[in-house]
């Protein structure tokens, strides 16, 4: 069987890579190609396009790069046709992937099986999409248990085997070993900074995250070091430009979970990173900024959802503080970090993160899903 993967963000790249590895064990006769990043390539997927070609943020950025995105979709359609792919796996990235799915249906009808992995957040915004997605794809694998009923009520075969990050997200050593790894002095505490996986996110978030740490340093007696996690889709040069002149900061590559584990608190961009931080268990504050136009459009489309951070959605209350747009400001963020630095509020957040983590299933999700896919979609094994 020829399988084609479409991932457009670093989180999707990692999720797809875990699943590809398990599929190569369960079905060694399957061939994997598609759009993705380094993780998918290392897992054995032949990349026909790099996810950086499609990784944009917000409505205004998409409009500006629309001709580029249309050319990319046409390229992927041609690759799927030339490779005679029987199965296409869409990994999150809904605006791009759902348009591509419609073009595939128009071109191939039901000759190609369409499988969606990591559901769009239809329960949060543009809820009418769920019915359309159910008609468009053949099956769906979701990461959160409550999402199953969202699609099953429309007749779509939907499965939940747990969250792929459970069992994958851990610090690699005990506290003292991690402190040694990051060269933290005895009188020094770390703050993990996760500014996002897109250049636009970093530009909007990192200056305010660093401003928060500067402000925090004026109120805490201990020294504070910033551990800035670099996503594979963000250049080191971009981070270095923001850190120029900022004392006491390190760029962390390939060790985000360790950076979270060794840190007292964290500033985390909204998205998959909020689940990663929850599984590590470090108290954190969620930050997010988009263009004013994108934010206004999002407010019109979102109905009935009070939170953007998935940990808060799952808990049904605010476990971690969310700061959006103009509230994602250095002085405000510093106050939020100070509130969870010690004391009852810190303990409350840690307990809430444990509660949410328990809802995400057991380790081994990718292996279970791979076995289901082999049984469901067949093909040479």
RAVENRA-V268416 format. One record per pair of residues at least 24 apart in sequence whose ideal C-beta (glycine too) atoms are under 7 Angstrom apart, sorted by the first residue. I is the first residue (numbers start at 1). GAP is how many residues later the second one is. If there is no record, write none. Layout:
# RAVENRA-V268416
<<I;GAP> <I;GAP>>
This chain:
# RAVENRA-V268416
<<1;29> <1;85> <1;86> <1;378> <1;379> <2;29> <2;81> <2;82> <2;83> <2;84> <3;27> <3;28> <3;29> <3;82> <3;84> <3;86> <4;29> <4;30> <4;75> <4;76> <4;79> <4;81> <4;84> <5;27> <5;29> <5;31> <5;35> <5;40> <5;84> <5;86> <6;28> <6;29> <6;70> <6;82> <6;84> <6;85> <6;91> <6;94> <7;28> <7;29> <7;33> <7;44> <7;84> <7;86> <8;27> <8;43> <8;46> <8;47> <8;85> <8;88> <9;42> <9;46> <9;83> <9;84> <9;188> <10;27> <10;187> <10;221> <10;222> <10;223> <11;81> <11;260> <11;261> <12;79> <12;80> <12;81> <12;106> <13;24> <13;26> <13;27> <13;38> <14;25> <15;76> <15;102> <15;103> <15;149> <16;24> <16;75> <17;25> <17;26> <18;146> <18;348> <19;98> <19;347> <19;350> <19;351> <20;24> <20;25> <22;344> <22;345> <22;348> <23;347> <23;350> <26;344> <26;345> <26;348> <27;347> <27;352> <27;354> <29;351> <29;352> <30;349> <33;50> <35;41> <37;195> <37;196> <38;194> <48;31> <49;26> <49;27> <51;182> <52;181> <54;42> <55;143> <55;178> <57;141> <57;143> <57;144> <57;233> <58;232> <58;233> <58;236> <59;234> <59;235> <59;238> <60;231> <60;233> <60;234> <61;139> <62;33> <69;27> <73;26> <73;27> <73;30> <76;24> <77;26> <77;27> <77;30> <80;24> <85;27> <86;26> <86;27> <86;293> <87;26> <87;28> <87;290> <88;24> <88;26> <89;26> <89;28> <90;26> <90;27> <91;26> <91;27> <92;26> <94;26> <98;35> <101;35> <101;36> <102;34> <105;31> <113;25> <113;264> <114;24> <115;24> <116;24> <117;24> <118;25> <119;28> <122;28> <123;24> <123;27> <124;178> <124;181> <125;173> <125;176> <125;177> <126;175> <130;24> <139;237> <141;228> <144;170> <145;214> <159;213> <161;200> <161;204> <161;207> <161;208> <162;198> <162;199> <162;200> <162;203> <163;112> <163;197> <163;198> <163;202> <164;201> <164;202> <165;110> <165;111> <165;114> <166;113> <166;194> <166;195> <166;196> <166;197> <166;199> <167;196> <167;197> <169;88> <169;107> <169;110> <169;111> <170;87> <171;86> <171;87> <171;90> <171;109> <172;86> <178;80> <178;83> <178;84> <179;83> <181;77> <182;45> <182;68> <182;80> <184;41> <185;38> <187;35> <187;36> <188;34> <188;35> <188;37> <189;33> <189;35> <189;75> <190;35> <190;37> <190;72> <190;73> <190;74> <191;33> <191;35> <191;72> <191;73> <191;74> <191;75> <191;76> <191;146> <192;35> <192;37> <192;67> <192;68> <192;71> <192;74> <192;90> <193;33> <193;34> <193;35> <193;36> <193;74> <194;35> <194;62> <194;72> <194;73> <194;74> <194;75> <194;79> <195;33> <195;74> <196;35> <196;73> <197;34> <197;36> <197;37> <198;35> <199;35> <199;39> <201;68> <202;32> <202;36> <204;85> <205;64> <205;82> <205;84> <205;123> <206;36> <207;35> <208;79> <208;120> <208;121> <208;122> <208;125> <209;58> <209;78> <209;124> <210;32> <210;36> <211;119> <212;55> <212;118> <212;121> <212;122> <212;125> <214;116> <215;115> <215;116> <215;119> <216;118> <216;121> <216;122> <219;119> <223;25> <224;24> <225;24> <225;25> <227;25> <227;32> <227;36> <228;24> <229;27> <229;30> <264;77> <265;72> <265;75> <265;76> <267;66> <270;38> <270;39> <274;35> <274;36> <274;37> <275;35> <275;36> <278;33> <278;75> <278;78> <278;79> <279;78> <281;69> <281;72> <281;73> <283;57> <283;63> <283;66> <283;67> <284;36> <285;35> <285;36> <285;38> <285;48> <285;51> <285;52> <286;34> <286;35> <286;36> <286;37> <287;36> <287;41> <287;46> <288;36> <288;40> <289;36> <289;39> <295;30> <311;42> <311;45> <314;42> <314;45> <315;37> <315;40> <315;41> <319;30> <319;33> <319;34> <319;37> <320;29>>
